[in-house]
Amino acid sequence: MAQVPRTFLITGATGFLGGAVAVAALRSGYGHQLRLLARGSAEGSPRKRLIENLRRLGATNAELHSLGEDFILEADLGAPASFEGHPSLACVERVIHAAALPTFSNNPAIPTVNVDGTLALAHALTPSVLKRFLFVGTAMAVGPSMGRGALIEETDQLAERHDHLVPYTASKAEAERRLRLELPDLPLVIARPSIIVGHTELGVSPSQSIFWVFLVGHMLGAFTCDLEDSIDVVPVDWCANVLLTLATREVLEHDLYHISAGKESSVTISALDQVLAVARRVAPMAANYRRIGGSEIVRTMSRMREIAPGANRRLLLRAMQLYGGFAELNYVFDNNRLRSEGMSASPPFTSYLPHCVETARGISIADQMKWDFK
Ligand SMILES: NC(=O)c1ccc[n+]([C@@H]2O[C@H](COP(=O)([O-])OP(=O)(O)OC[C@H]3O[C@@H](n4cnc5c(N)ncnc54)[C@H](OP(=O)(O)O)[C@@H]3O)[C@@H](O)[C@H]2O)c1
């Protein structure tokens, strides 16, 4: 009897990271094996959104043509009946599960999609066929109590639900916990990215998510961190290639990895300032920079309204306060495990930041913010 071809499932390919992972997989020759789980919308099938997103993230016609006929698994993680028992899942050998609601809001669907949907997907796969389930978590699953300026090690330590800054990071921690507890035989590997901003070749043209926060902070000349604090940012294409390697390498040393800049590639706010100033053709914030407390951000509101005309004031303030809360922690996420697997270090944010500025030119802050408030 002919063997059923083993498939490679990627979720979240209409989004930033999942889309970049799908492009990396196409480039590595996995086109025929790919199944992309994506949800339909009022317009119907997600096909058009998927193709547009993969193109935005650099996929060529030839790469898109390498996808099989039935590469879409139309399903909603918030409605497990849409994928449970689906014939496409019977031959899934590898999974990169990047889909989630990564919102900082209190959307009541967060636990349903990020936790229950993840568990339901893992349960729906065929244990005798599945070789790896790569869960994309978040480095911030450790919560905000590790101590300002801490180097966060790759441990199973996760913050309790009440100790998270937002329900989103709590849900990612909860999904990790439940995967380990409820599916002890799942070939699970957890990958926790730090902060993903831009693309080394495409700048922020595929997504301005989070990038606008740096611009607003720079224009304000004030934020919640010191100039000598570090920020752990990685580009989406490097992150996608690392995830692909973690999903496809037969043997890994560990089952939990930070996908982070770590000590060697994190950059200081001062270095960011210098590069941003040149790219924006303005003077550096340098000596005029003020570190402010999270509660003081509200006092910068009138200036923020000048910087971001047309932006929803409530969202702008809440986002700056929340990102301010994360920035204040000054965490760097250790990446020794990745490095000891022989993977390259992340390009530092400053190395591709000018390209991010260039590709954001002419796009208002209000429009850039839409990537984070879809
Ligand atoms: N961006 C970062 O800085 C960062 C940092 C650490 C970890 N991560 C993790 O990386 C992953 C991807 O994040 P991202 O920044 O790429 O987010 P994103 O651009 O918002 O993409 C999220 C993806 O999840 C899909 N999704 C959401 N709800 C779904 C549902 N009910 N059923 C099926 N698919 C659903 C979205 O599909 P639709 O297009 O249909 O909405 C989209 O494809 C997430 O797991 C996030 O936790 C991101």
The ligand as an ORCA input file, in Angstrom:
! r2SCAN-3c Opt
* xyz 0 1
  N       5.108     39.567     17.965
  C       5.866     39.369     19.030
  O       6.632     40.254     19.460
  C       5.820     38.054     19.753
  C       6.695     37.860     20.833
  C       6.672     36.643     21.501
  C       5.816     35.643     21.085
  N       4.971     35.863     20.035
  C       4.056     34.778     19.636
  O       4.166     34.576     18.238
  C       2.934     34.113     17.729
  C       2.542     34.934     16.531
  O       2.419     36.295     16.912
  P       2.290     37.441     15.820
  O       2.972     38.626     16.357
  O       2.678     36.910     14.505
  O       0.719     37.722     15.848
  P      -0.299     38.071     14.678
  O       0.379     38.759     13.556
  O      -1.463     38.753     15.328
  O      -0.775     36.654     14.171
  C      -1.628     35.850     14.918
  C      -2.089     34.691     14.052
  O      -2.950     33.857     14.841
  C      -4.136     33.611     14.074
  N      -5.293     33.371     14.921
  C      -5.791     34.158     15.902
  N      -6.923     33.625     16.386
  C      -7.151     32.483     15.680
  C      -8.179     31.499     15.702
  N      -9.222     31.592     16.548
  N      -8.103     30.459     14.855
  C      -7.065     30.359     13.958
  N      -6.073     31.258     13.886
  C      -6.119     32.315     14.737
  C      -4.336     34.901     13.282
  O      -5.264     34.660     12.258
  P      -6.258     35.817     11.687
  O      -5.479     36.478     10.594
  O      -7.432     35.052     11.187
  O      -6.560     36.732     12.826
  C      -2.909     35.152     12.819
  O      -2.597     34.315     11.733
  C       1.932     34.176     18.870
  O       1.786     32.878     19.387
  C       2.586     35.084     19.883
  O       2.210     34.728     21.181
  C       4.954     37.039     19.347
*
